[in-house]
């Protein structure tokens, strides 16, 4: 009677999928047979694979771990010609089973597969020595020693090693029990972050449309969610989903998913693309990376060398750029750049493998630190300095979030922008922002959504003060720019600029009057005669109340040149000391305040105010009284109906807020 595979997951069994386990090892060492005995699934689905007994594409199978728990199994091809497919499978692995045949021992792809898994960040696994029925116990021990040397210093150092025979099933129970123990003990956190799935296959089903399959790198997705395919940018909606061949409403990292997408154009996706939530991943062609070379690298990697770049299911060609050196030898770690020949959907934190064209071997691997549409317009020295700072903050989400805000400078960043930059959900970004704000690193802007780092605040203060100085050098008669002029001139978002200005005003480094921003002690820039004339102009308008002179009468009254009078008059109006209601109508701000009190008191007493009554109240001309009332209409103190004024509906509320 044939033995029932212990990892067989029945079609109607609901199980929590913990992680993705991948095979690795040289061709014909028994990986596919091992998976079949474990799960009861035949992962070689292509006719040519079955005919040749050789895995070419990735094979997927669910594996029951008992107790309502399961793992996904991805069976990778072992032949050197299909390394790109092996990389695609390894990109989604959380745990590996390295397979070594007892008759062959450690072979070239055994070594290369282990290096690839190291580069792609796999940190959990075990080793299986297959075909032990074909050799002596002494040979098994020799292979065990070879494996110990191979895995020394890697994530598999000290990992369990299980001898096994597919023919006699010797060691099979130990193998399965070891998998269960490792998988259930592991703490995988890849469900965090935003959903991203490298596309492994694209196919169509009659009556259903386009289906994309793969293993998500992070996050979760649900039926009904909107997704975007990069680098094409095509949008679609998840119509239905299968997880390990079973219909599901939700799936995520470490699980084999097939997404049936509605609305996807015919040419909207292909292998090597990435499915993600809209807006998170963009077409990129220039990458900044941290790479480590192989321990057995024969010839150094050279600056400018053309290479093959593998990440997820993508194989791309590009040119390597090394920062600070012309070449790099074996077992070295450096910061570098990579100019891809074509745009791709690559994002920061993606792990990669670099292979040479000839000979076709793996030479390095690492992690993407920055992904850009084009090469930054700065020197390589500046690029290296910036990349070094960014990598130093790459250790945790909190440190990456703080670097993002520092990098945002005086513009600051919103919660939504932070989520996009860090590839996390908005709820996670909000928590990160709260942490940074609690420790005093961030200041909330007035809109409650944008935040400034303390360094960005200081940068903004310097920008504003520099702009004010330059503005006043060019317009010496001006008190300062309006808030709109300042916003347009600096390109800083209004919420950020308002917080920066508040800081400057509170510290006394800047002044804000009548909608204009100036520098304290501005009068010091005028010479003695000009300062005296300023005082005379102000005193004239203060003393004459509501019977003020026209500006064109001032030169004769004060015995000064017209141009100089006009310059100083404009300055006092911008400063808010005087209020200009028309070309020839100017009042001191004290009398405007008194006029406001008279108007409000009269309306509150009688319910309304006739304009002719107001002329008598201030004992002035009809021209001046109407100019004042029209001004009050403009600033929403009053509302006009013919010759009658009533209080504006918003006036009472604004008066309470003063």
Secondary structure, 3 states (H helix, E strand, C coil): CCCCCCCCCCCCCCCEEEEEEEEEECCCCCHHHHHHHHHCCCCCCCHHHHHHCCCCCCEEEEEEEECCEEEEEEECCCCHHHHHHHHHHHCCCCEEEEEEECCCCCCHHHHHHHHHHHHCCCCCEEEEEECHHHCCHHHHHHHHHHHHHHHCCCCCCCCCEEECCCCCCCCHHHHHHHHHHHHHHCCCCCCCCCCEEECCEEEEECCCEEEEEEEEEECEEECCCEEEEECCCEEEEEEEEEECCEECCEEECCCEEEEEEECCCCCCCCCCCEEECCCCCCCEEEEEEEEEECCCCCCCEECCCEEEEEECCEEEEEEEEECCCCEECCCCEEEEEEEEEEEECCCCCCEEEEECCCCCCEEEEEEEEEEECCCCCCCHHHHHHHHHHHHHCCCCHHHHHHHHHHHHHHHCEEHHHHHHHHCCCHHHHHHHHHHHHHCCCEEECCCCCEEEEHHHHHHHHHHHHHHHHHHHHHCCCCCCCEHHHHHHHHCCCHHHHHHHHHHHHHHCCCEEECCEEECCCHHHHCCHHHHHHHHHHHHHHHHCCCCCCCHHHHHHHHCCCHHHHHHHHHHHHHHCCEEEEECCEEEEHHHHHHHHHHHHHHHHHHCCEEHHHHHHHHCCCHHHHHHHHHHHHHCCCEEEECCEEEECCCHHHHHHHC
